[in-house]
Amino acid sequence: MSTKPENVTPITPLRLEQPTEVNPVVPEPQKSDLEAVAELAQAHAQIVAEIEKRIIGQKRVVDQLLVALFARGHTLFVGVPGLAKTLLISTLAETLNLSFQRIQFTPDLMPADITGTEVLEEDHTTGRRAFRFVKGPVFANLVLADEINRTPPKTQAALLQSMQEYRVTASGTTHELPLPFLVFATQNPIEQEGTYPLPEAQLDRFMFQVDVDYPSEAEEEEIVRQQTSDHRPELSRVLSPQRILQLQELVRRVPAADHVVKYAVALARATRPTSPTAPQFIKDSVSWGAGPRASQYLILAAKARSILDGRFAVAIEDVSALARPTLQHRLILNYRAEAEGRRAGELVDRLLSVVTP
């Protein structure tokens, strides 16, 4: 039985100003771009079909993972162990013919264990000694940083340059990472002893925080049948790494109308408690809101979602569908909100009903 709280002031939805230009001039897409969108929409269905050979359920997680891939967005997965996060990433890498490396983050992991190190080698014929750089596991197309919050900040920071610049610097020499390059990190939301929470600057480097939930009862029964048998489905290759790079470039050419950009910016600004457009529940619960990178990621992710759906234009629904994974890890809750058990994702959901286009 639920009781209705008393003296609650109703929330008035914030409406964005209508764009001054009724019919903005949008450049006509090239025929090759439209063909590429149709190709990607078809490839999207094929990729999902291949992943479903090994992954039962988790459709939302798979969809957001593919959006992040084509938007070049690093992703943080939050979920308890045993939900097939590693299997999902490795399956995606195999389907797209991408190199894959898994790094198990531990308290004694050093930065060189991730990026690589210089080793001294001697030529036995000449007796000459020279240093040679041995590449670390970060030199892969898809890197799974497993339990990234179990290693100290110095080691966590070793990923920052690679995530932002796609390169690694060791002993004054810069080494380029293979493209496409994406970091998928995992966190366990339960065990917090002996962990090192990611600083806000590093959290902001992740486009999405994807919550991985338990499967349904029927899905779990199917998982048990599949994983306890000796049958391992073979996967077909869908796209090449070179084609993925071209499609990632296509994402940035997708037009976004002014009212869509205004909506993304309004959502990000409404998360900041000092903003005049922030609703009262944000001011009561949030210490720091999302920065400008959040609105950029919202538009990039919306562009990727649109072409995965076969559309060469961004819709408001693309932005609202990706608001929670884009914004929730960028909200720093205050002590009052944490004491009352509020969650950032729930605040973003409420924000979507307040900020309307």
Contacts in CASP RR format, 6 or more apart in sequence:
PFRMAT RR
TARGET T0000
AUTHOR 0000-0000-0000
METHOD contacts of the structure
MODEL  1
MSTKPENVTPITPLRLEQPTEVNPVVPEPQKSDLEAVAELAQAHAQIVAE
IEKRIIGQKRVVDQLLVALFARGHTLFVGVPGLAKTLLISTLAETLNLSF
QRIQFTPDLMPADITGTEVLEEDHTTGRRAFRFVKGPVFANLVLADEINR
TPPKTQAALLQSMQEYRVTASGTTHELPLPFLVFATQNPIEQEGTYPLPE
AQLDRFMFQVDVDYPSEAEEEEIVRQQTSDHRPELSRVLSPQRILQLQEL
VRRVPAADHVVKYAVALARATRPTSPTAPQFIKDSVSWGAGPRASQYLIL
AAKARSILDGRFAVAIEDVSALARPTLQHRLILNYRAEAEGRRAGELVDR
LLSVVTP
9 280 0 8 1.000
11 279 0 8 1.000
11 280 0 8 1.000
11 281 0 8 1.000
11 353 0 8 1.000
11 354 0 8 1.000
13 353 0 8 1.000
13 354 0 8 1.000
13 355 0 8 1.000
13 356 0 8 1.000
14 266 0 8 1.000
14 270 0 8 1.000
14 277 0 8 1.000
14 279 0 8 1.000
14 354 0 8 1.000
14 355 0 8 1.000
14 356 0 8 1.000
15 356 0 8 1.000
15 357 0 8 1.000
16 259 0 8 1.000
16 262 0 8 1.000
16 263 0 8 1.000
16 266 0 8 1.000
16 355 0 8 1.000
16 356 0 8 1.000
16 357 0 8 1.000
17 262 0 8 1.000
18 259 0 8 1.000
19 257 0 8 1.000
19 258 0 8 1.000
19 259 0 8 1.000
19 262 0 8 1.000
21 258 0 8 1.000
24 257 0 8 1.000
24 258 0 8 1.000
26 255 0 8 1.000
26 257 0 8 1.000
26 313 0 8 1.000
27 255 0 8 1.000
29 253 0 8 1.000
29 255 0 8 1.000
29 312 0 8 1.000
33 250 0 8 1.000
33 253 0 8 1.000
33 312 0 8 1.000
34 312 0 8 1.000
36 246 0 8 1.000
36 247 0 8 1.000
36 250 0 8 1.000
37 250 0 8 1.000
37 307 0 8 1.000
37 310 0 8 1.000
37 311 0 8 1.000
37 312 0 8 1.000
38 310 0 8 1.000
40 70 0 8 1.000
40 247 0 8 1.000
40 250 0 8 1.000
40 307 0 8 1.000
40 308 0 8 1.000
40 310 0 8 1.000
41 307 0 8 1.000
41 308 0 8 1.000
41 309 0 8 1.000
41 310 0 8 1.000
43 238 0 8 1.000
43 239 0 8 1.000
44 66 0 8 1.000
44 308 0 8 1.000
44 309 0 8 1.000
46 236 0 8 1.000
46 238 0 8 1.000
47 66 0 8 1.000
47 92 0 8 1.000
47 95 0 8 1.000
47 96 0 8 1.000
47 238 0 8 1.000
47 239 0 8 1.000
48 62 0 8 1.000
48 66 0 8 1.000
50 91 0 8 1.000
50 95 0 8 1.000
50 235 0 8 1.000
50 236 0 8 1.000
50 238 0 8 1.000
51 62 0 8 1.000
51 88 0 8 1.000
51 91 0 8 1.000
51 92 0 8 1.000
51 95 0 8 1.000
53 233 0 8 1.000
53 235 0 8 1.000
54 87 0 8 1.000
54 91 0 8 1.000
54 226 0 8 1.000
54 232 0 8 1.000
54 233 0 8 1.000
54 235 0 8 1.000
55 62 0 8 1.000
55 84 0 8 1.000
55 87 0 8 1.000
55 88 0 8 1.000
55 91 0 8 1.000
56 215 0 8 1.000
56 219 0 8 1.000
56 222 0 8 1.000
56 223 0 8 1.000
56 226 0 8 1.000
57 215 0 8 1.000
57 216 0 8 1.000
57 219 0 8 1.000
58 83 0 8 1.000
58 84 0 8 1.000
58 88 0 8 1.000
58 212 0 8 1.000
58 215 0 8 1.000
61 77 0 8 1.000
61 88 0 8 1.000
61 210 0 8 1.000
61 212 0 8 1.000
62 88 0 8 1.000
63 308 0 8 1.000
64 75 0 8 1.000
64 208 0 8 1.000
64 210 0 8 1.000
64 322 0 8 1.000
64 325 0 8 1.000
65 75 0 8 1.000
65 88 0 8 1.000
65 89 0 8 1.000
65 92 0 8 1.000
65 184 0 8 1.000
65 210 0 8 1.000
66 304 0 8 1.000
66 308 0 8 1.000
67 208 0 8 1.000
67 301 0 8 1.000
67 304 0 8 1.000
67 305 0 8 1.000
67 308 0 8 1.000
67 322 0 8 1.000
68 74 0 8 1.000
68 75 0 8 1.000
68 182 0 8 1.000
68 207 0 8 1.000
68 208 0 8 1.000
68 301 0 8 1.000
68 304 0 8 1.000
69 92 0 8 1.000
69 180 0 8 1.000
69 182 0 8 1.000
69 244 0 8 1.000
70 244 0 8 1.000
70 247 0 8 1.000
70 248 0 8 1.000
70 251 0 8 1.000
70 304 0 8 1.000
70 307 0 8 1.000
70 308 0 8 1.000
71 207 0 8 1.000
71 248 0 8 1.000
71 251 0 8 1.000
71 297 0 8 1.000
71 300 0 8 1.000
71 301 0 8 1.000
71 303 0 8 1.000
71 304 0 8 1.000
72 180 0 8 1.000
72 182 0 8 1.000
72 248 0 8 1.000
72 251 0 8 1.000
72 300 0 8 1.000
73 182 0 8 1.000
73 206 0 8 1.000
73 207 0 8 1.000
73 208 0 8 1.000
73 297 0 8 1.000
73 300 0 8 1.000
73 301 0 8 1.000
74 163 0 8 1.000
74 182 0 8 1.000
74 183 0 8 1.000
74 184 0 8 1.000
74 185 0 8 1.000
74 205 0 8 1.000
74 206 0 8 1.000
74 207 0 8 1.000
75 182 0 8 1.000
75 183 0 8 1.000
75 184 0 8 1.000
75 185 0 8 1.000
75 206 0 8 1.000
75 207 0 8 1.000
75 208 0 8 1.000
75 209 0 8 1.000
75 210 0 8 1.000
76 148 0 8 1.000
76 184 0 8 1.000
76 185 0 8 1.000
76 186 0 8 1.000
76 187 0 8 1.000
76 198 0 8 1.000
76 203 0 8 1.000
76 206 0 8 1.000
76 208 0 8 1.000
76 209 0 8 1.000
76 210 0 8 1.000
76 329 0 8 1.000
77 85 0 8 1.000
77 184 0 8 1.000
77 185 0 8 1.000
77 186 0 8 1.000
77 187 0 8 1.000
77 209 0 8 1.000
77 210 0 8 1.000
77 212 0 8 1.000
78 186 0 8 1.000
78 187 0 8 1.000
78 189 0 8 1.000
78 209 0 8 1.000
78 210 0 8 1.000
78 211 0 8 1.000
78 212 0 8 1.000
79 85 0 8 1.000
79 186 0 8 1.000
79 187 0 8 1.000
79 188 0 8 1.000
79 189 0 8 1.000
79 211 0 8 1.000
79 212 0 8 1.000
79 213 0 8 1.000
80 188 0 8 1.000
80 189 0 8 1.000
80 190 0 8 1.000
80 214 0 8 1.000
81 188 0 8 1.000
83 212 0 8 1.000
83 213 0 8 1.000
83 214 0 8 1.000
83 215 0 8 1.000
84 223 0 8 1.000
85 144 0 8 1.000
85 186 0 8 1.000
85 212 0 8 1.000
86 102 0 8 1.000
86 144 0 8 1.000
86 146 0 8 1.000
86 186 0 8 1.000
89 100 0 8 1.000
89 102 0 8 1.000
89 142 0 8 1.000
89 144 0 8 1.000
89 184 0 8 1.000
90 100 0 8 1.000
90 102 0 8 1.000
90 144 0 8 1.000
91 235 0 8 1.000
92 98 0 8 1.000
92 142 0 8 1.000
93 99 0 8 1.000
93 100 0 8 1.000
93 141 0 8 1.000
93 142 0 8 1.000
94 100 0 8 1.000
94 235 0 8 1.000
95 235 0 8 1.000
95 236 0 8 1.000
95 237 0 8 1.000
95 238 0 8 1.000
96 237 0 8 1.000
96 238 0 8 1.000
96 239 0 8 1.000
96 240 0 8 1.000
96 241 0 8 1.000
96 244 0 8 1.000
97 237 0 8 1.000
97 239 0 8 1.000
97 240 0 8 1.000
97 241 0 8 1.000
98 140 0 8 1.000
98 141 0 8 1.000
98 142 0 8 1.000
98 180 0 8 1.000
98 241 0 8 1.000
98 244 0 8 1.000
99 140 0 8 1.000
99 141 0 8 1.000
99 142 0 8 1.000
99 178 0 8 1.000
100 140 0 8 1.000
100 141 0 8 1.000
100 142 0 8 1.000
100 143 0 8 1.000
100 144 0 8 1.000
101 137 0 8 1.000
101 138 0 8 1.000
101 139 0 8 1.000
101 140 0 8 1.000
101 142 0 8 1.000
101 143 0 8 1.000
101 144 0 8 1.000
102 137 0 8 1.000
102 143 0 8 1.000
102 144 0 8 1.000
102 146 0 8 1.000
103 109 0 8 1.000
103 113 0 8 1.000
103 114 0 8 1.000
103 137 0 8 1.000
103 138 0 8 1.000
103 143 0 8 1.000
103 144 0 8 1.000
103 145 0 8 1.000
103 146 0 8 1.000
104 146 0 8 1.000
104 147 0 8 1.000
105 145 0 8 1.000
105 146 0 8 1.000
105 147 0 8 1.000
105 148 0 8 1.000
105 149 0 8 1.000
105 150 0 8 1.000
105 151 0 8 1.000
105 155 0 8 1.000
106 150 0 8 1.000
106 151 0 8 1.000
107 150 0 8 1.000
107 151 0 8 1.000
107 152 0 8 1.000
107 194 0 8 1.000
109 151 0 8 1.000
109 155 0 8 1.000
110 155 0 8 1.000
111 154 0 8 1.000
111 155 0 8 1.000
111 157 0 8 1.000
111 158 0 8 1.000
112 170 0 8 1.000
113 136 0 8 1.000
113 155 0 8 1.000
114 136 0 8 1.000
114 137 0 8 1.000
114 138 0 8 1.000
114 155 0 8 1.000
114 158 0 8 1.000
114 159 0 8 1.000
115 136 0 8 1.000
115 138 0 8 1.000
115 158 0 8 1.000
115 162 0 8 1.000
115 168 0 8 1.000
115 170 0 8 1.000
116 133 0 8 1.000
116 134 0 8 1.000
116 135 0 8 1.000
116 136 0 8 1.000
116 138 0 8 1.000
116 168 0 8 1.000
116 170 0 8 1.000
117 133 0 8 1.000
117 134 0 8 1.000
117 136 0 8 1.000
117 170 0 8 1.000
118 131 0 8 1.000
118 132 0 8 1.000
118 133 0 8 1.000
118 134 0 8 1.000
118 170 0 8 1.000
118 171 0 8 1.000
119 131 0 8 1.000
119 132 0 8 1.000
119 133 0 8 1.000
119 134 0 8 1.000
120 129 0 8 1.000
120 130 0 8 1.000
120 131 0 8 1.000
121 129 0 8 1.000
121 130 0 8 1.000
121 131 0 8 1.000
121 132 0 8 1.000
122 128 0 8 1.000
122 129 0 8 1.000
123 129 0 8 1.000
123 130 0 8 1.000
131 171 0 8 1.000
133 170 0 8 1.000
133 171 0 8 1.000
133 173 0 8 1.000
133 175 0 8 1.000
135 175 0 8 1.000
137 143 0 8 1.000
138 158 0 8 1.000
138 159 0 8 1.000
138 162 0 8 1.000
138 168 0 8 1.000
138 177 0 8 1.000
139 168 0 8 1.000
139 175 0 8 1.000
139 177 0 8 1.000
139 178 0 8 1.000
140 178 0 8 1.000
140 181 0 8 1.000
141 178 0 8 1.000
141 179 0 8 1.000
141 180 0 8 1.000
141 181 0 8 1.000
141 182 0 8 1.000
141 241 0 8 1.000
142 182 0 8 1.000
142 184 0 8 1.000
143 181 0 8 1.000
143 182 0 8 1.000
143 183 0 8 1.000
143 184 0 8 1.000
144 184 0 8 1.000
144 185 0 8 1.000
144 186 0 8 1.000
145 159 0 8 1.000
145 183 0 8 1.000
145 184 0 8 1.000
145 185 0 8 1.000
145 186 0 8 1.000
146 185 0 8 1.000
146 186 0 8 1.000
147 186 0 8 1.000
147 187 0 8 1.000
147 188 0 8 1.000
148 156 0 8 1.000
148 159 0 8 1.000
148 185 0 8 1.000
148 186 0 8 1.000
148 187 0 8 1.000
148 198 0 8 1.000
149 156 0 8 1.000
149 187 0 8 1.000
149 188 0 8 1.000
149 195 0 8 1.000
149 196 0 8 1.000
149 197 0 8 1.000
149 198 0 8 1.000
150 194 0 8 1.000
150 195 0 8 1.000
150 196 0 8 1.000
151 196 0 8 1.000
152 196 0 8 1.000
153 196 0 8 1.000
153 199 0 8 1.000
156 196 0 8 1.000
156 198 0 8 1.000
156 199 0 8 1.000
156 202 0 8 1.000
157 202 0 8 1.000
159 183 0 8 1.000
159 202 0 8 1.000
160 201 0 8 1.000
160 202 0 8 1.000
160 205 0 8 1.000
161 167 0 8 1.000
161 168 0 8 1.000
161 169 0 8 1.000
162 168 0 8 1.000
162 177 0 8 1.000
162 181 0 8 1.000
162 183 0 8 1.000
163 183 0 8 1.000
163 205 0 8 1.000
164 205 0 8 1.000
166 176 0 8 1.000
166 177 0 8 1.000
166 179 0 8 1.000
166 181 0 8 1.000
167 174 0 8 1.000
167 175 0 8 1.000
167 176 0 8 1.000
167 177 0 8 1.000
168 174 0 8 1.000
168 175 0 8 1.000
168 177 0 8 1.000
169 175 0 8 1.000
179 241 0 8 1.000
179 245 0 8 1.000
180 241 0 8 1.000
180 244 0 8 1.000
180 245 0 8 1.000
180 248 0 8 1.000
185 206 0 8 1.000
187 198 0 8 1.000
200 288 0 8 1.000
200 330 0 8 1.000
200 332 0 8 1.000
203 209 0 8 1.000
203 329 0 8 1.000
203 330 0 8 1.000
204 291 0 8 1.000
204 293 0 8 1.000
204 294 0 8 1.000
204 330 0 8 1.000
206 329 0 8 1.000
207 297 0 8 1.000
207 300 0 8 1.000
207 301 0 8 1.000
207 326 0 8 1.000
208 301 0 8 1.000
208 322 0 8 1.000
208 325 0 8 1.000
208 326 0 8 1.000
209 325 0 8 1.000
209 328 0 8 1.000
209 329 0 8 1.000
210 325 0 8 1.000
211 325 0 8 1.000
214 220 0 8 1.000
215 223 0 8 1.000
239 247 0 8 1.000
247 307 0 8 1.000
250 307 0 8 1.000
251 300 0 8 1.000
251 303 0 8 1.000
251 304 0 8 1.000
251 307 0 8 1.000
252 300 0 8 1.000
252 303 0 8 1.000
254 303 0 8 1.000
254 306 0 8 1.000
254 307 0 8 1.000
254 312 0 8 1.000
254 313 0 8 1.000
254 314 0 8 1.000
255 312 0 8 1.000
255 313 0 8 1.000
255 314 0 8 1.000
256 299 0 8 1.000
256 302 0 8 1.000
256 303 0 8 1.000
256 314 0 8 1.000
257 313 0 8 1.000
257 314 0 8 1.000
259 316 0 8 1.000
259 357 0 8 1.000
260 299 0 8 1.000
260 302 0 8 1.000
260 314 0 8 1.000
260 315 0 8 1.000
260 316 0 8 1.000
260 318 0 8 1.000
260 319 0 8 1.000
260 357 0 8 1.000
261 299 0 8 1.000
262 357 0 8 1.000
263 316 0 8 1.000
263 319 0 8 1.000
263 355 0 8 1.000
263 357 0 8 1.000
264 295 0 8 1.000
264 298 0 8 1.000
264 299 0 8 1.000
264 302 0 8 1.000
264 319 0 8 1.000
265 295 0 8 1.000
266 277 0 8 1.000
266 355 0 8 1.000
267 295 0 8 1.000
267 298 0 8 1.000
267 319 0 8 1.000
267 323 0 8 1.000
267 327 0 8 1.000
267 351 0 8 1.000
267 352 0 8 1.000
267 355 0 8 1.000
268 290 0 8 1.000
268 291 0 8 1.000
268 292 0 8 1.000
268 294 0 8 1.000
268 295 0 8 1.000
268 298 0 8 1.000
268 327 0 8 1.000
269 275 0 8 1.000
269 277 0 8 1.000
269 278 0 8 1.000
269 295 0 8 1.000
270 277 0 8 1.000
270 278 0 8 1.000
270 279 0 8 1.000
270 282 0 8 1.000
270 351 0 8 1.000
270 354 0 8 1.000
270 355 0 8 1.000
271 278 0 8 1.000
271 282 0 8 1.000
271 286 0 8 1.000
271 289 0 8 1.000
271 290 0 8 1.000
271 294 0 8 1.000
271 327 0 8 1.000
271 330 0 8 1.000
271 331 0 8 1.000
271 347 0 8 1.000
271 348 0 8 1.000
271 351 0 8 1.000
272 278 0 8 1.000
272 282 0 8 1.000
272 286 0 8 1.000
272 288 0 8 1.000
272 289 0 8 1.000
272 290 0 8 1.000
272 291 0 8 1.000
273 282 0 8 1.000
273 283 0 8 1.000
273 286 0 8 1.000
273 287 0 8 1.000
273 288 0 8 1.000
273 289 0 8 1.000
277 355 0 8 1.000
278 286 0 8 1.000
279 350 0 8 1.000
279 351 0 8 1.000
279 354 0 8 1.000
281 347 0 8 1.000
281 350 0 8 1.000
282 347 0 8 1.000
282 351 0 8 1.000
284 336 0 8 1.000
284 337 0 8 1.000
285 333 0 8 1.000
285 334 0 8 1.000
285 336 0 8 1.000
285 337 0 8 1.000
285 342 0 8 1.000
285 347 0 8 1.000
286 331 0 8 1.000
286 332 0 8 1.000
286 333 0 8 1.000
286 334 0 8 1.000
286 337 0 8 1.000
286 347 0 8 1.000
287 332 0 8 1.000
287 333 0 8 1.000
287 334 0 8 1.000
288 331 0 8 1.000
288 332 0 8 1.000
289 330 0 8 1.000
289 331 0 8 1.000
289 332 0 8 1.000
290 327 0 8 1.000
290 330 0 8 1.000
290 331 0 8 1.000
291 330 0 8 1.000
294 326 0 8 1.000
294 327 0 8 1.000
294 330 0 8 1.000
297 326 0 8 1.000
298 319 0 8 1.000
298 322 0 8 1.000
298 323 0 8 1.000
298 326 0 8 1.000
298 327 0 8 1.000
299 314 0 8 1.000
299 319 0 8 1.000
301 318 0 8 1.000
301 322 0 8 1.000
301 326 0 8 1.000
302 314 0 8 1.000
302 315 0 8 1.000
302 318 0 8 1.000
302 319 0 8 1.000
302 322 0 8 1.000
303 314 0 8 1.000
303 318 0 8 1.000
305 318 0 8 1.000
305 321 0 8 1.000
305 322 0 8 1.000
306 312 0 8 1.000
306 313 0 8 1.000
306 314 0 8 1.000
306 315 0 8 1.000
306 318 0 8 1.000
316 357 0 8 1.000
320 352 0 8 1.000
323 348 0 8 1.000
323 351 0 8 1.000
323 352 0 8 1.000
324 345 0 8 1.000
324 348 0 8 1.000
324 349 0 8 1.000
327 344 0 8 1.000
327 345 0 8 1.000
327 348 0 8 1.000
327 351 0 8 1.000
328 343 0 8 1.000
328 344 0 8 1.000
328 345 0 8 1.000
328 347 0 8 1.000
328 348 0 8 1.000
329 344 0 8 1.000
331 344 0 8 1.000
331 345 0 8 1.000
331 347 0 8 1.000
331 348 0 8 1.000
333 342 0 8 1.000
333 344 0 8 1.000
END
